[in-house]
Amino acid sequence: LRRGCLFLDPANHLATGRRSEVYRAPLVASLAPSLDGDADEDARATRPPRRVSVVAKLARGDCRSHHLLRQEGRAYARLPSELCAEADTGERAVVPQFYGLYVPVDAQGRGMCGEHPDCDGYLNADCAVEWPSPILLMEECGVPIEVADMSPAQRSECWSLITRLHDANVAHGSPRAGNILVQPASPSTPPRYRVISLGRAEVLSARHGPPTRLAVHSFEKTRERDMQTGLMELRPWADD
């Protein structure tokens, strides 16, 4: 059984997006089975809970925001694992570690989130919802980049994250500077970049059979927008 307590506090608010609110949140969790492979129930029962800091993303109170948060959770879940973790070869991750999309439940354990039957999540942005937001949990990866303060090599490294997504059959959908985070450099490590906000992403996956022609077409159109937006935002060719 996995149990956790997530503490959301206005004092830990990180950012307000057009469709979301983002918090830095302490998470106290007891995890089973243990990471060290201990199968002893008594040992698991007495092991103290772990406390970590995560980023919690909640949708704003309208249908489109909720739709995009659910889409983002689905996109993270479908990503190839090599995009989410540092490789033994030294190649860096492209996106934050994803810790799940959690849906609130009522006293009977039934999910409290839904969809309006006559509401298109993309087109009806102003349709208010009466249920609480799911919570998307991910690794904390720093602050949005400031393109004007970056060297050509740093801008090129950020652009390489977008091309690595494309090579893995993932089109982001909105590769703007505000959707790329940087963990500032330290004396021992260079800056570390991550791409976030996958609510508009298109992921081609053969996990459940070959992609349909419609899925391929949607991916290609989204990838084309990525190229236009990303190149204009990041200017990886510029020498200034």
Order of alpha helices (4+ residues) and beta strands (2+ residues): beta-beta-beta-alpha-beta-alpha-beta-beta-beta-alpha-beta-beta-beta-beta-alpha
